[in-house]
Structures are given as C-alpha cells and as structure tokens.
Amino acid sequence: SQQGEEDPQALSIQEGENATMNCSYKTSINNLQWYRQNSGRGLVHLILIRSNEREKHSGRLRVTLDTSKKSSSLLITASRAADTASYFCATVTSGSRLTFGEGTQLTVNP
Amino acid sequence: GAVVSQHPSRVICKSGTSVKIECRSLDFQATTMFWYRQFPKQSLMLMATSNEGSKATYEQGVEKDKFLINHASLTLSTLTVTSAHPEDSSFYICSASKISGSSYNSPLHFGNGTRLTVT
C-alpha cells in the first residue's frame, strides 16, 4: 500500500521562486527519502533523512521531517526551469520496504 | 558513481510473446535489486525484490509465473514478461542498493526504465 501522500499533486511556479512540496505518512518510519523523476526516466535520489533528524540541506534543497505530525517537506529555493520534474517521497518502516508516495508534478516556467 | 543501466529503453511486442528486460549495476555490486511498475502519472508499485543467487520475493498480486525474475550475478537482474498482453503495457523500472543487508536505509539507484507496449 502507498503510505505517503503528497500535496500538492501539481505545482506551477515561475523561475526564481521557491517550491514547497509536502509528504504525509501514516505509520512510524525508519527514514524518509525524496526522489526526482524526469518524464519517462528513472528516479534520482535527492535526500535521505532519518527519523531522528529534523532538517537536512543539499544545495538548493531543504528537507524537514516532523515525526510528531508524520510529515515531511521538500523546499527547492530559487527554482530553475531544469527543476521541472515529478518529486516523490518514499518512506521506510522498520523491517519493511521503500514505499513511494503519489508524487508532485512541479513545473517551473522560464 | 552508482550507475544502473536498464535495457531496452523501449520495446514493442505482439500479444503472446515474451520480453526480457535487463538491469545492470555498472560500477558496484548489488546483492539486491528491485523491480517496479509505473502507470502514467502514478507512483511506483514494487513488483518484486530480486536477490542474487536465490528466488525473487514477489509482492502480493504479482504473478511470479508471468513476471520471471532472475538474478544470476551481483551485477545483473532480468525481468521477463511472459505471454505479454496489452494490459502489461507499462513503464518498468529497476533499482539497486549499493549496501547489502540494509537496502532500505540507503539510497536506491535507478535505471532509466523500459517502456513496454504490447500490441
């Protein structure tokens, strides 16, 4: 079953703006991962955040994790047209597999 | 590095034929590989977990006799769609982890997927 639910399903912004995508989940997790998928391609790993971490940064990406609310957010700052893609969160529960959310389709308009 | 190569990228076949998709880890050894299926604008659904030298573990609802998985070496897993039907048309993606024994606690590296169309 798909544990992660993401919102919004689609997001359209202008270049230079920030993009925020949210992911909620239902059960306790070991870690949460964010992936990016360009149309018709495989997924690329962006960030992994463990359950005892609250925030991680990687370049223009910032991920937060709130285990009390069972939610995570991915912030892309100063977005570029090349950031246009689908973004998926994926949760790992103890002793279980990686389960992907439904994804957010981000469009960055030049 | 951590490159996963998937081949072919696109394949069109007729109903009733079989199609083999290869997934190779090019610069690392992968004791575990995963096969996913993705419908348009939807998420990835795990089909099976492929373990080198042993039988694959299939997810509930996935027919193991239809989707044959072989993981004969540490760098190669294959998925064969047997007696393909139009409803098998989909995007199939493989992935692998560089770290064995804790595959779910490290990033997965994905192939670029195979677009299968069954006519």
Interface residues (C-beta under 8 A of the other chain):
Chain A: Q2 N30 N31 Q33 Y35 G40 R41 G42 L43 V44 H45 L48 F88 V92 S96 R97 L98 T99 F100 G101 E102 G103 Q105
Chain B: V4 Q6 F34 K41 Q42 S43 L44 L46 T49 F91 I93 S95 Y104 N105 S106 P107 L108 H109 F110 G111 N112 G113 R115
